[in-house]
Amino acid sequence: FICRCLLAGLRLLTNLSVTNNYHHMMTDAILCFLHLLSAGNERTQIQVLKVLVNLSANPAMTRHLLSAQAPSLLSLFDNCINKEILLRALMFAANLNENMKNEEGIITQNQYSEDSIFSLLFGHSTQYAQKLLCLLHHHDTEVKEQVAKIITQRRGDALRQNW
C-alpha cells in the first residue's frame, strides 16, 4: 500500500514538473528525491528520475541540483543497471551539463561539497568519465547515443576553456 501511494505521489510530481511553473516548490524536496533514488526499487527509481530529468531541463534549477549531495548517484551509470533507469540518469546528467554550459557566471568546483552532484559528475573525479567510457560499449544504441552526446558536450566545454 505504501509503495503504491509513494508511486502515485511521484507520478503527480512528475506531471507537475513537466512545466517550470512548480519547480521552485520542489527545491526542498531534491534531497528526498535523491534518497529515494538510492533506496527505492526500480519502479521508484524510474519515477524519481522522471522528476529529476524534468527539473534538470530547467536552467533555473541547475544550481539547486548541482549542490545536492548524492554520493550513490554514480552507481546508476553502470552497464548492469536497468536500461530505463540508465537512460534517464544519462538524460539528467546531459541536461545539467547543457545548463552549466549556458549558465551566466562561472561555476567553480569550490562552490560545491565533495559529495555534491557537481563534484561527482563534473569535478576532478575521473570515476564518472570512466563509467561513461565503459557505457560506450553498452549493447543498446540509445544508451550509446546519450553517452556520446555527454562526452561530446564535455569535450566541447574542455576545448572552449583552453581557448
Order of alpha helices (4+ residues) and beta strands (2+ residues): alpha-alpha-alpha-alpha-alpha-alpha-alpha-alpha
